[in-house]
Amino acid sequence: MLGCRSFEFVPWRQVDGSGRDPNSAVYIGLRSKLAAARRPLAGEPDRLRVARSADGGAGPAGRRPVSALVGSEPQPRRRGGGGWRRAGPRSPAGTRRHPVLRAGLRRAPAGGRGPHPVRPARLRPLHPSRNAALPRTNTQRSTTMTESRPRDLDSLRRAASRGLVALLWLHVPFNVAVAAALGNPIAAQGLMAFGLAAAATATWRLNGNGLATRLTVSVAMVGMVALLLGAAAGHSWQLDLHMYFFAVLAVLSAYCDWRVLLTAAGATALHHLGLNLLLPAAVYPGGADFGRVVLHAVIVVLETAVLVWLSVQLASLFSVSARSLAAADAARAAETEAHNRQGVAEAEARAERRRTAGELAERFESSVNRLVREAAESANRVRHASQDLSAAAGDAARRTTDLSTASQETAADVQGVAAAAGALSATVREIGSHMTHAAEVAGRATREAGQTDETVRALAEAAQRINQIVLLIGTIAEQTNLLALNATIEASRAGAAGRGFGVVAGEVKALAARTARATQEIEAQVLAIQDQTGQAVAAIGRIGGTIEELGTITRSVAAAVEGQGAATSAIAGNAERTARRTGAVSENLDGLARSADLTGAAAAAGLDASERLAGECDALAETVRDFVGTLRAA
């Protein structure tokens, strides 16, 4: 069996050659045939022959097979992602990502120290970041082939059963083809071949790898050869096909079961003896031949004896190998368990360090994030305040400009008001003088109205006296009229002597009548004069009262105008002072507008600074995340 002088797992340097602590990333490896061929040693007979082993792995005795060391070795599992996993998983592309393996071979140094001394075996979990995708070496390919070979007797028998059942089904069309080619009946040949193959297959399916399956397959194989002899009946090759029985016995030795060999040999003997007596043409082309039967039986017995001995030896070797493998597996399992415990302890220590570092990173990240968040919030508040201040400064500048313009206009208006107030004061003073003069005129008019009232009253009294005179004249006219009437009467009595007197009396009477009419008219006129005089007296009284009232009002207006003049003078003074103050306010508003412009510029600078601060906060947060990620991955 294939083996080597010694086979040990040894730690190797990191692939990147950084020379850091090997506990952080250790590659476990097996030195391949290629590595051994690159540095050959003179006089070294025991090299690791895996890739070139063409004899199925035979090697010097006492060597442990590579398949036992590699194929059954529990691979170290490493922590990463979802827990411990095998150190060499296959990548999605199909290439095997694996640690490079080295084998420390105990070599006899030829002329000096060997290049690769044996070091103690250590299995460590690999670091997740050191698992690079590497091509498969010849050793790995040969190891894969070794792992695919049966490692115990049951595996060998299962493989033999699968192969023999497949071979039986191949014989079905082969037997039919031989019978058809040689002109023999094919229906019975095909049915019997199919029955044998189906019986063996059914037993294999139902019994698995049990003894019944092996015995049924052995009998079916012998039966297939017997059917092949019958299909070749009468042909010169029929005798040569007897060698197939010997080949079948050799093939059945793959079961490593002496019972299978004895069953096949018994079936062969029964076939030869029975058909030699019952149907000789199905056995030998020339008919029955007992001598040939005996000869073949001796050969079969000899071959069966050797194969039985070999099967017993192989079964014993498999049993010993199984016990050795179990012991080796137990030892390797214990060693692997120890290494795994060490790896678990190291992994737990690393996990504890990572946990502590993670907690520290989380606290650090939380603190920095809080500071960054507070700084960002402060920057946002400063930015909003700067924006508000900038807007307020702009609005204040606009309002200040408008107010300055309005103040200037107000100053101009106040100056106009002051001028108008001065003119109004002069006008009020002039009105005051006129009102004083009007009061004096009203006084004189009052006095003159009093005098006119007295004159009109005297006129009324004169009119009264005239009325009395007119009444007297009327009385005289009436008496004259009576006298004229008496004279007329007397003249008429006198006749002719009194005719002239009558004429005079008539004239006197006419004159008296005219005097009476004139007196009436004068009386009417006097009455009218008296009435008008009364009305004039009343009107003059009213005029006097009105003039008196007008004088009072004029005096009051004069006093008010005098007070208004003083107020107007005060307003003019105040307007002048207001104009001066408005000019000062306009100058202050101009300064305030300049201050508002400076405030707007400062607010814009603050806004720009707050935006830069927000950007720096984002950059700081990103740097902290990178630092924390590096700290957690460490």
C-alpha positions as CSV (number, residue, x, y, z in Angstrom):
1,M,0.0,0.0,0.0
2,L,1.1,3.5,-0.7
3,G,2.9,5.2,2.1
4,C,5.8,7.4,3.2
5,R,8.4,7.4,5.9
6,S,6.5,9.9,8.0
7,F,3.7,12.3,7.4
8,E,3.2,15.3,9.7
9,F,1.3,18.6,9.6
10,V,3.6,21.5,10.2
11,P,3.0,25.2,10.3
12,W,4.3,27.2,7.4
13,R,5.0,30.8,6.8
14,Q,2.3,33.2,5.6
15,V,1.8,33.4,1.8
16,D,2.3,37.2,1.8
17,G,5.6,36.8,3.6
18,S,4.9,39.6,6.0
19,G,6.6,37.7,8.9
20,R,3.9,38.7,11.4
21,D,2.8,36.5,14.3
22,P,2.0,33.1,12.8
23,N,-0.9,32.8,15.3
24,S,-2.8,35.5,13.3
25,A,-2.8,33.6,10.0
26,V,-1.2,30.1,9.6
27,Y,-1.4,28.1,6.5
28,I,-1.4,24.3,7.1
29,G,0.0,22.4,4.1
30,L,1.2,19.2,2.6
31,R,4.3,19.4,0.4
32,S,3.4,18.0,-3.0
33,K,5.3,15.8,-5.4
34,L,6.2,18.8,-7.4
35,A,7.9,20.5,-4.4
36,A,9.8,17.4,-3.7
37,A,10.9,17.1,-7.3
38,R,12.2,20.7,-7.4
39,R,14.6,19.9,-4.5
40,P,15.7,16.2,-4.9
41,L,18.0,14.6,-2.5
42,A,20.7,12.1,-3.6
43,G,20.2,8.6,-2.4
44,E,16.7,9.1,-1.2
45,P,14.6,6.0,-2.2
46,D,11.5,6.8,-0.2
47,R,9.8,9.7,-1.8
48,L,6.2,10.6,-1.6
49,R,4.7,8.8,-4.6
50,V,1.2,9.8,-5.0
51,A,0.6,11.3,-8.4
52,R,2.7,8.6,-10.3
53,S,1.5,5.5,-8.3
54,A,0.2,3.4,-11.1
55,D,-0.1,0.2,-9.1
56,G,-3.0,1.4,-7.0
57,G,-0.9,2.7,-4.1
58,A,1.4,-0.2,-3.2
59,G,4.4,0.8,-1.3
60,P,6.9,-0.3,1.3
61,A,5.5,-2.3,4.1
62,G,4.9,-0.5,7.4
63,R,4.0,2.7,5.7
64,R,0.8,4.5,6.6
65,P,-1.3,5.2,3.4
66,V,-1.7,8.8,2.4
67,S,-5.4,8.1,2.0
68,A,-5.6,7.2,5.6
69,L,-3.8,10.4,6.6
70,V,-5.4,12.8,4.1
71,G,-8.7,11.3,3.1
72,S,-9.8,10.6,6.7
73,E,-8.1,13.5,8.4
74,P,-10.8,15.8,9.9
75,Q,-9.8,19.1,8.4
76,P,-9.3,22.0,10.8
77,R,-12.3,24.3,10.8
78,R,-11.8,28.0,11.2
79,R,-13.9,30.8,12.6
80,G,-15.2,33.2,10.0
81,G,-18.7,34.3,8.9
82,G,-21.0,31.5,10.0
83,G,-18.6,29.7,12.5
84,W,-16.0,27.0,12.0
85,R,-15.7,25.8,8.5
86,R,-13.3,23.7,6.6
87,A,-10.1,25.5,5.8
88,G,-10.3,24.7,2.1
89,P,-13.8,25.2,0.6
90,R,-14.4,25.2,-3.0
91,S,-15.0,28.6,-4.6
92,P,-18.0,29.2,-6.9
93,A,-15.8,28.8,-9.9
94,G,-14.9,25.3,-8.9
95,T,-11.3,25.9,-7.9
96,R,-10.4,24.8,-4.5
97,R,-9.3,27.6,-2.1
98,H,-7.0,25.8,0.3
99,P,-4.1,26.4,2.5
100,V,-0.8,25.3,1.1
101,L,0.2,22.0,2.8
102,R,3.7,20.9,3.6
103,A,4.8,17.4,4.5
104,G,7.9,17.1,6.7
105,L,9.6,13.9,5.4
106,R,12.2,12.2,7.6
107,R,15.0,12.0,5.1
108,A,18.5,10.7,5.6
109,P,20.6,13.8,4.8
110,A,23.1,13.1,2.0
111,G,26.2,15.2,2.6
112,G,24.5,17.7,4.8
113,R,21.4,18.9,6.6
114,G,18.1,18.3,4.8
115,P,16.3,21.4,3.5
116,H,13.1,20.6,5.3
117,P,13.5,19.3,8.9
118,V,10.5,17.8,10.6
119,R,8.7,20.1,12.9
120,P,5.9,19.4,15.4
121,A,2.4,19.1,14.0
122,R,0.2,22.1,14.8
123,L,-3.2,22.7,13.3
124,R,-4.5,26.2,13.6
125,P,-7.7,27.8,12.3
126,L,-7.0,30.0,9.4
127,H,-7.6,33.7,9.4
128,P,-10.5,34.6,7.1
129,S,-8.5,37.2,5.2
130,R,-5.7,34.7,4.3
131,N,-7.7,32.2,2.4
132,A,-6.5,33.0,-1.1
133,A,-7.7,31.1,-4.2
134,L,-4.8,28.8,-5.2
135,P,-4.6,26.2,-8.0
136,R,-4.8,22.6,-7.1
137,T,-1.5,20.8,-7.0
138,N,-0.7,17.3,-8.2
139,T,-0.7,16.0,-4.6
140,Q,-4.2,17.3,-4.2
141,R,-5.4,15.7,-7.4
142,S,-3.8,12.3,-6.5
143,T,-5.1,12.6,-3.0
144,T,-8.6,13.2,-4.4
145,M,-8.2,10.0,-6.5
146,T,-7.0,8.2,-3.4
147,E,-10.0,9.4,-1.4
148,S,-12.3,8.1,-4.1
149,R,-11.0,4.5,-3.7
150,P,-12.7,2.1,-1.2
151,R,-11.2,2.4,2.3
152,D,-12.9,-0.7,3.8
153,L,-14.3,-4.1,2.7
154,D,-17.9,-3.0,2.6
155,S,-17.1,-0.1,0.3
156,L,-15.2,-2.6,-2.0
157,R,-18.2,-5.0,-2.0
158,R,-20.6,-2.2,-2.8
159,A,-18.5,-1.1,-5.7
160,A,-18.2,-4.7,-6.9
161,S,-22.0,-5.2,-6.7
162,R,-22.7,-2.0,-8.7
163,G,-20.1,-3.0,-11.4
164,L,-21.3,-6.7,-11.6
165,V,-25.0,-5.7,-11.9
166,A,-24.1,-3.4,-14.7
167,L,-22.1,-6.1,-16.3
168,L,-25.0,-8.5,-16.1
169,W,-27.3,-6.0,-18.0
170,L,-24.6,-5.6,-20.6
171,H,-24.6,-9.4,-21.2
172,V,-28.3,-9.4,-22.1
173,P,-27.9,-7.7,-25.5
174,F,-24.5,-9.3,-25.9
175,N,-26.0,-12.8,-25.6
176,V,-28.9,-12.0,-28.0
177,A,-26.4,-10.6,-30.5
178,V,-24.2,-13.7,-30.3
179,A,-27.2,-16.0,-30.8
180,A,-28.5,-13.9,-33.7
181,A,-25.0,-13.8,-35.3
182,L,-24.6,-17.6,-35.1
183,G,-28.2,-18.4,-36.2
184,N,-29.5,-19.7,-32.9
185,P,-32.9,-18.8,-31.3
186,I,-32.7,-15.4,-29.7
187,A,-36.1,-15.3,-27.9
188,A,-35.3,-17.8,-25.2
189,Q,-31.8,-16.6,-25.0
190,G,-32.9,-13.0,-24.4
191,L,-35.6,-14.0,-21.9
192,M,-33.2,-16.1,-19.8
193,A,-30.5,-13.5,-19.8
194,F,-33.0,-10.8,-18.9
195,G,-34.3,-13.0,-16.0
196,L,-30.8,-13.5,-14.6
197,A,-30.0,-9.8,-14.7
198,A,-33.4,-8.9,-13.3
199,A,-33.1,-11.4,-10.4
200,A,-29.7,-10.1,-9.5
201,T,-30.8,-6.5,-9.7
202,A,-33.9,-7.1,-7.6
203,T,-31.9,-8.9,-4.9
204,W,-29.3,-6.1,-4.9
205,R,-32.1,-3.5,-4.5
206,L,-33.8,-5.4,-1.7
207,N,-30.8,-6.8,0.2
208,G,-28.2,-4.1,-0.5
209,N,-24.7,-5.4,0.0
210,G,-25.8,-8.6,1.9
211,L,-24.7,-12.2,1.4
212,A,-27.8,-13.0,-0.6
213,T,-27.0,-10.3,-3.1
214,R,-23.4,-11.5,-3.6
215,L,-24.5,-15.2,-4.0
216,T,-27.2,-14.2,-6.4
217,V,-24.9,-12.1,-8.5
218,S,-22.3,-14.9,-8.6
219,V,-24.9,-17.4,-9.8
220,A,-26.2,-14.9,-12.3
221,M,-22.7,-14.3,-13.7
222,V,-22.1,-18.1,-14.1
223,G,-25.6,-18.4,-15.7
224,M,-24.8,-15.6,-18.2
225,V,-21.6,-17.5,-19.3
226,A,-23.6,-20.7,-19.6
227,L,-26.2,-18.9,-21.8
228,L,-23.3,-17.5,-23.8
229,L,-22.1,-21.1,-24.4
230,G,-25.5,-22.1,-25.5
231,A,-25.7,-19.1,-27.9
232,A,-22.4,-20.3,-29.4
233,A,-23.5,-23.9,-29.7
234,G,-22.0,-25.6,-32.8
235,H,-19.4,-22.9,-33.3
236,S,-15.7,-23.4,-33.0
237,W,-15.5,-20.6,-30.4
238,Q,-17.8,-22.5,-28.0
239,L,-14.9,-24.3,-26.5
240,D,-12.9,-21.1,-26.1
241,L,-15.7,-19.5,-24.2
242,H,-15.1,-21.9,-21.4
243,M,-12.3,-19.6,-20.3
244,Y,-14.9,-17.1,-19.5
245,F,-15.8,-19.2,-16.4
246,F,-12.3,-18.8,-15.1
247,A,-12.5,-15.0,-15.8
248,V,-15.9,-14.8,-13.9
249,L,-14.3,-16.5,-10.9
250,A,-11.5,-14.0,-11.0
251,V,-14.0,-11.1,-11.3
252,L,-16.1,-12.5,-8.4
253,S,-13.0,-12.4,-6.2
254,A,-13.5,-8.7,-6.0
255,Y,-16.1,-9.5,-3.3
256,C,-13.2,-10.9,-1.1
257,D,-15.8,-13.6,0.0
258,W,-14.9,-17.3,-0.2
259,R,-18.6,-18.2,-0.1
260,V,-19.2,-16.3,-3.3
261,L,-16.3,-18.2,-5.0
262,L,-17.4,-21.6,-3.8
263,T,-21.0,-20.8,-4.9
264,A,-19.8,-19.8,-8.4
265,A,-17.5,-22.8,-8.6
266,G,-20.4,-25.1,-7.6
267,A,-22.7,-23.5,-10.2
268,T,-20.0,-24.0,-12.8
269,A,-19.5,-27.7,-11.9
270,L,-23.3,-28.3,-11.8
271,H,-23.6,-26.6,-15.2
272,H,-20.9,-28.8,-16.8
273,L,-22.0,-32.1,-15.2
274,G,-25.7,-31.6,-15.8
275,L,-25.6,-30.3,-19.3
276,N,-22.8,-32.8,-20.3
277,L,-25.4,-35.5,-19.5
278,L,-28.6,-33.7,-20.5
279,L,-27.7,-31.3,-23.3
280,P,-24.0,-31.9,-24.4
281,A,-24.3,-29.5,-27.4
282,A,-24.8,-26.6,-25.0
283,V,-21.4,-27.4,-23.3
284,Y,-19.0,-28.8,-25.9
285,P,-19.1,-28.6,-29.7
286,G,-18.4,-32.3,-30.2
287,G,-21.0,-33.6,-27.7
288,A,-20.5,-35.1,-24.3
289,D,-16.9,-35.3,-23.1
290,F,-16.5,-36.3,-19.5
291,G,-12.7,-36.0,-19.6
292,R,-12.9,-32.4,-20.5
293,V,-15.4,-31.9,-17.7
294,V,-13.0,-33.4,-15.2
295,L,-10.1,-31.3,-16.6
296,H,-12.1,-28.1,-16.4
297,A,-13.3,-29.1,-12.9
298,V,-9.7,-29.6,-11.7
299,I,-8.7,-26.2,-13.1
300,V,-11.8,-24.6,-11.5
301,V,-11.0,-26.2,-8.2
302,L,-7.4,-25.1,-8.3
303,E,-8.3,-21.5,-9.3
304,T,-11.1,-21.4,-6.7
305,A,-8.7,-22.6,-4.0
306,V,-6.2,-19.9,-4.7
307,L,-8.9,-17.3,-5.0
308,V,-10.5,-18.5,-1.7
309,W,-7.2,-18.2,0.0
310,L,-6.6,-14.8,-1.5
311,S,-10.1,-13.6,-0.5
312,V,-9.6,-14.8,3.1
313,Q,-6.2,-13.0,3.2
314,L,-7.7,-9.8,1.8
315,A,-10.6,-9.9,4.2
316,S,-8.2,-10.4,7.1
317,L,-6.0,-7.6,5.8
318,F,-9.1,-5.4,5.4
319,S,-10.1,-6.2,9.0
320,V,-6.6,-5.4,10.3
321,S,-6.6,-2.2,8.2
322,A,-10.0,-1.3,9.5
323,R,-8.8,-1.7,13.1
324,S,-5.6,0.2,12.3
325,L,-7.6,3.0,10.6
326,A,-10.0,3.1,13.5
327,A,-7.1,3.5,16.0
328,A,-5.4,6.0,13.7
329,D,-8.7,7.9,13.3
330,A,-9.2,7.9,17.1
331,A,-5.7,9.2,17.6
332,R,-6.1,11.8,14.9
333,A,-9.5,12.7,16.3
334,A,-8.0,13.2,19.7
335,E,-5.1,15.2,18.3
336,T,-7.5,17.2,16.1
337,E,-9.8,17.7,19.1
338,A,-6.9,19.0,21.1
339,H,-5.9,21.3,18.3
340,N,-9.5,22.3,17.9
341,R,-9.8,23.0,21.6
342,Q,-6.6,25.1,21.3
343,G,-8.0,26.7,18.2
344,V,-11.4,27.3,20.0
345,A,-9.5,28.8,23.0
346,E,-7.5,31.0,20.7
347,A,-10.7,31.9,18.7
348,E,-12.5,32.6,22.0
349,A,-9.6,34.8,23.1
350,R,-9.6,36.5,19.7
351,A,-13.4,36.8,20.0
352,E,-13.1,38.3,23.4
353,R,-10.5,40.7,22.1
354,R,-12.7,41.5,19.2
355,R,-15.7,41.8,21.6
356,T,-13.7,44.2,23.8
357,A,-12.5,46.1,20.8
358,G,-16.0,46.1,19.4
359,E,-17.4,47.4,22.7
360,L,-14.6,50.0,22.8
361,A,-15.3,50.8,19.1
362,E,-19.0,51.1,19.8
363,R,-18.5,53.4,22.7
364,F,-16.0,55.4,20.8
365,E,-18.2,55.5,17.8
366,S,-21.2,56.4,19.9
367,S,-19.3,59.2,21.6
368,V,-17.8,60.5,18.4
369,N,-21.2,60.1,16.6
370,R,-22.8,62.0,19.5
371,L,-20.2,64.8,19.2
372,V,-20.5,64.8,15.5
373,R,-24.2,64.8,15.7
374,E,-24.2,67.7,18.2
375,A,-21.6,69.5,16.0
376,A,-23.8,68.9,13.0
377,E,-26.9,70.1,14.8
378,S,-25.0,73.2,16.0
379,A,-23.8,73.7,12.5
380,N,-27.3,73.4,11.2
381,R,-28.5,75.8,13.9
382,V,-25.7,78.2,13.0
383,R,-26.5,77.8,9.3
384,H,-30.2,78.4,9.9
385,A,-29.4,81.3,12.2
386,S,-27.0,82.7,9.6
387,Q,-29.6,82.3,6.9
388,D,-32.2,84.0,9.1
389,L,-29.6,86.7,10.1
390,S,-28.7,87.2,6.4
391,A,-32.3,87.5,5.4
392,A,-33.0,89.8,8.4
393,A,-29.9,91.9,7.5
394,G,-31.0,92.1,3.9
395,D,-34.5,93.0,4.9
396,A,-33.1,95.5,7.5
397,A,-30.9,97.0,4.8
398,R,-33.8,97.4,2.5
399,R,-36.0,98.8,5.2
400,T,-33.2,101.1,6.4
401,T,-32.7,102.3,2.9
402,D,-36.4,102.9,2.5
403,L,-36.5,104.6,6.0
404,S,-33.6,106.8,5.1
405,T,-35.3,107.8,1.9
406,A,-38.5,108.5,3.8
407,S,-36.5,110.3,6.5
408,Q,-34.9,112.5,3.9
409,E,-38.3,113.2,2.4
410,T,-39.7,113.8,5.9
411,A,-36.9,116.2,6.6
412,A,-37.7,118.1,3.4
413,D,-41.4,118.0,4.3
414,V,-40.6,119.2,7.9
415,Q,-38.6,122.0,6.5
416,G,-41.5,122.9,4.3
417,V,-43.8,122.7,7.3
418,A,-41.4,125.0,9.2
419,A,-41.5,127.5,6.4
420,A,-45.2,127.2,6.1
421,A,-45.5,127.5,9.9
422,G,-43.4,130.7,9.7
423,A,-45.6,132.1,7.0
424,L,-48.7,131.0,8.9
425,S,-47.4,132.7,12.1
426,A,-46.9,135.9,10.1
427,T,-50.4,135.5,8.6
428,V,-51.8,134.9,12.1
429,R,-50.1,138.0,13.4
430,E,-51.5,140.0,10.6
431,I,-55.0,138.4,11.1
432,G,-54.6,139.3,14.8
433,S,-53.9,142.9,14.0
434,H,-56.9,142.9,11.6
435,M,-59.1,141.3,14.2
436,T,-58.0,143.9,16.8
437,H,-58.8,146.7,14.3
438,A,-62.2,144.9,13.6
439,A,-62.9,144.8,17.3
440,E,-62.2,148.5,17.5
441,V,-64.4,149.1,14.4
442,A,-67.1,147.0,16.0
443,G,-66.9,149.1,19.2
444,R,-67.2,152.3,17.2
445,A,-70.1,150.7,15.2
446,T,-71.8,149.8,18.5
447,R,-71.4,153.3,19.7
448,E,-72.7,154.7,16.4
449,A,-75.6,152.2,16.5
450,G,-76.5,153.5,19.9
451,Q,-76.4,157.1,18.6
452,T,-78.5,156.1,15.6
453,D,-81.0,154.4,17.9
454,E,-81.3,157.6,19.9
455,T,-81.7,159.6,16.6
456,V,-84.3,157.2,15.3
457,R,-86.2,157.4,18.6
458,A,-86.1,161.2,18.3
459,L,-87.4,160.8,14.8
460,A,-90.2,158.6,16.1
461,E,-91.1,161.2,18.7
462,A,-91.1,163.9,15.9
463,A,-93.2,161.7,13.8
464,Q,-95.6,161.3,16.7
465,R,-95.8,165.0,17.1
466,I,-96.3,165.4,13.3
467,N,-99.1,162.9,13.6
468,Q,-100.6,165.0,16.4
469,I,-100.3,168.1,14.1
470,V,-101.8,166.2,11.2
471,L,-104.7,165.2,13.5
472,L,-105.1,168.7,14.4
473,I,-105.1,169.8,10.8
474,G,-107.6,167.1,10.1
475,T,-109.8,168.4,12.8
476,I,-109.4,171.9,11.5
477,A,-110.3,170.7,8.0
478,E,-113.4,169.0,9.2
479,Q,-114.4,172.1,11.1
480,T,-113.6,174.1,8.0
481,N,-115.7,171.7,6.0
482,L,-118.5,172.1,8.4
483,L,-118.1,175.8,8.3
484,A,-118.2,175.7,4.5
485,L,-121.2,173.5,4.6
486,N,-122.9,176.0,7.0
487,A,-121.8,178.9,4.8
488,T,-123.2,177.2,1.8
489,I,-126.4,176.6,3.6
490,E,-126.4,180.2,4.7
491,A,-125.6,181.4,1.2
492,S,-128.4,179.4,-0.3
493,R,-130.6,181.0,2.2
494,A,-129.3,184.3,1.4
495,G,-130.0,183.7,-2.3
496,A,-128.4,185.9,-4.8
497,A,-126.8,188.0,-2.1
498,G,-125.1,185.0,-0.8
499,R,-124.2,183.5,-4.1
500,G,-120.7,184.8,-4.1
501,F,-120.3,183.7,-0.6
502,G,-121.6,180.3,-1.6
503,V,-118.9,180.1,-4.3
504,V,-116.3,181.0,-1.7
505,A,-117.8,178.6,0.6
506,G,-117.7,175.9,-2.1
507,E,-114.1,176.6,-2.7
508,V,-113.4,176.5,1.0
509,K,-115.3,173.3,1.2
510,A,-113.3,171.9,-1.7
511,L,-110.1,173.1,-0.1
512,A,-111.2,171.6,3.1
513,A,-111.9,168.3,1.3
514,R,-108.4,168.4,-0.3
515,T,-106.9,169.3,3.1
516,A,-108.7,166.4,4.6
517,R,-107.5,164.0,1.9
518,A,-104.0,165.5,2.3
519,T,-104.2,165.1,6.0
520,Q,-105.2,161.5,5.5
521,E,-102.3,160.9,3.2
522,I,-100.0,162.7,5.6
523,E,-101.4,160.6,8.4
524,A,-100.9,157.5,6.4
525,Q,-97.3,158.5,5.6
526,V,-96.7,159.5,9.2
527,L,-98.1,156.1,10.3
528,A,-95.8,154.4,7.8
529,I,-92.9,156.5,9.1
530,Q,-93.8,155.6,12.6
531,D,-94.0,151.9,11.7
532,Q,-90.7,152.1,9.8
533,T,-89.2,154.0,12.6
534,G,-90.3,151.3,15.0
535,Q,-88.8,148.7,12.8
536,A,-85.7,150.8,12.4
537,V,-85.5,151.1,16.2
538,A,-85.9,147.3,16.6
539,A,-83.4,146.7,13.7
540,I,-80.9,149.1,15.2
541,G,-81.4,147.4,18.6
542,R,-80.7,144.1,16.9
543,I,-77.8,145.5,15.0
544,G,-76.4,146.9,18.2
545,G,-76.7,143.5,19.9
546,T,-75.1,141.8,16.8
547,I,-72.4,144.4,16.8
548,E,-71.9,143.9,20.5
549,E,-71.8,140.1,20.0
550,L,-69.5,140.6,17.0
551,G,-67.2,142.7,19.2
552,T,-67.2,139.9,21.8
553,I,-66.4,137.3,19.1
554,T,-63.9,139.6,17.5
555,R,-62.2,140.0,20.9
556,S,-62.3,136.3,21.4
557,V,-61.0,135.6,17.9
558,A,-58.3,138.2,18.5
559,A,-57.3,136.4,21.7
560,A,-57.4,133.0,20.0
561,V,-55.5,134.3,17.0
562,E,-52.9,135.7,19.5
563,G,-52.7,132.2,21.1
564,Q,-52.6,130.6,17.7
565,G,-49.8,132.9,16.7
566,A,-47.8,131.8,19.8
567,A,-48.6,128.1,19.0
568,T,-47.7,128.7,15.3
569,S,-44.4,130.2,16.4
570,A,-43.8,127.2,18.7
571,I,-44.7,124.9,15.8
572,A,-42.3,126.7,13.6
573,G,-39.6,126.3,16.2
574,N,-40.4,122.6,16.7
575,A,-40.5,122.0,13.0
576,E,-37.1,123.5,12.6
577,R,-35.8,121.4,15.5
578,T,-37.5,118.3,13.9
579,A,-35.9,119.1,10.6
580,R,-32.5,119.2,12.2
581,R,-33.2,115.9,14.2
582,T,-34.6,114.3,11.0
583,G,-31.3,115.1,9.3
584,A,-29.4,113.5,12.1
585,V,-31.8,110.4,11.9
586,S,-31.1,110.2,8.2
587,E,-27.4,110.2,8.8
588,N,-27.8,107.5,11.5
589,L,-30.0,105.4,9.1
590,D,-27.2,105.6,6.5
591,G,-24.8,104.3,9.1
592,L,-27.3,101.6,10.1
593,A,-27.7,100.6,6.4
594,R,-23.9,100.2,6.2
595,S,-24.0,98.1,9.4
596,A,-26.7,96.0,8.0
597,D,-24.6,95.4,4.9
598,L,-21.7,94.4,7.1
599,T,-24.0,92.1,9.1
600,G,-25.2,90.4,5.9
601,A,-21.7,89.8,4.8
602,A,-20.9,88.4,8.3
603,A,-24.0,86.2,8.1
604,A,-22.9,84.9,4.6
605,A,-19.5,84.1,6.0
606,G,-21.1,82.3,9.0
607,L,-23.3,80.3,6.6
608,D,-20.3,79.3,4.5
609,A,-18.4,78.4,7.7
610,S,-21.4,76.3,9.0
611,E,-21.6,74.5,5.7
612,R,-17.8,73.8,5.8
613,L,-18.3,72.6,9.4
614,A,-21.1,70.3,8.3
615,G,-18.8,68.9,5.6
616,E,-16.0,68.4,8.1
617,C,-18.5,66.6,10.4
618,D,-19.5,64.2,7.6
619,A,-15.8,63.6,6.8
620,L,-15.1,63.0,10.5
621,A,-18.0,60.6,10.8
622,E,-16.8,58.7,7.7
623,T,-13.3,58.6,9.2
624,V,-14.6,57.3,12.5
625,R,-16.6,54.6,10.7
626,D,-13.5,53.5,8.8
627,F,-11.5,53.5,12.0
628,V,-14.1,51.6,13.9
629,G,-14.4,49.1,11.1
630,T,-10.6,48.6,11.1
631,L,-10.7,48.3,14.9
632,R,-13.4,45.7,14.7
633,A,-11.7,43.7,12.0
634,A,-8.4,43.8,13.9
